[in-house]
Amino acid sequence: MKNEEIKSMSADELTETLKSEQDNLTRLRFAHAISPIENPMKIKTSRKTIARIKTALRAQELANNE
């Protein structure tokens, strides 16, 4: 997910996307623990996406408070 896509989302959409991305990360970690997944870089990508979403949510929160 690109930064432009994330920044164009509303807070509700970001919250929903964050929840689904966290669930996806949990599933990837679990699958990788049982048997190595084909592309372990998906875990890293998922973590970075979660961080981007959290950053965008915080930026929106700060913009609304000012």
C-alpha positions in Angstrom: 0.0 0.0 0.0 1.4 3.3 -1.1 1.7 6.4 1.1 -0.6 8.4 -1.2 -3.3 5.8 -0.8 -3.0 5.8 3.0 -3.0 9.6 3.2 -6.2 9.8 1.1 -8.1 7.6 3.5 -10.4 8.8 6.3 -9.8 7.9 9.9 -12.4 5.2 9.9 -11.0 3.6 6.7 -7.5 3.7 8.3 -8.8 2.0 11.4 -10.4 -0.8 9.4 -7.3 -1.2 7.3 -5.1 -1.3 10.3 -7.2 -4.0 11.9 -7.2 -6.2 8.8 -3.4 -5.7 8.3 -2.7 -6.7 11.9 -4.8 -9.8 11.4 -2.9 -10.5 8.3 0.4 -10.1 10.1 -0.7 -12.5 12.8 -1.6 -15.1 10.2 1.7 -14.7 8.4 3.7 -15.1 11.6 1.7 -18.2 12.6 2.1 -19.8 9.2 5.8 -19.0 9.2 6.2 -20.6 12.6 4.6 -23.8 11.5 6.3 -24.1 8.2 8.4 -21.5 6.4 6.3 -19.4 4.1 7.3 -19.0 0.5 8.1 -15.3 0.8 9.1 -14.2 4.3 9.5 -10.6 3.1 5.7 -10.4 3.3 6.1 -10.2 7.1 8.4 -7.2 6.8 6.1 -5.5 4.3 3.1 -6.0 6.5 4.9 -4.5 9.5 5.9 -1.4 7.5 2.4 -1.0 6.2 1.1 -1.1 9.8 3.6 1.6 10.8 2.6 3.8 7.9 -1.1 3.5 8.8 -0.4 4.3 12.5 1.7 7.3 11.4 -1.1 8.6 9.2 -3.7 8.1 11.9 -1.6 10.1 14.4 -1.0 12.8 11.9 -4.7 13.2 11.3 -5.3 13.2 15.1 -2.8 16.0 15.6 -4.2 18.0 12.7 -7.7 17.7 14.1 -6.5 19.0 17.6 -5.0 22.1 16.2 
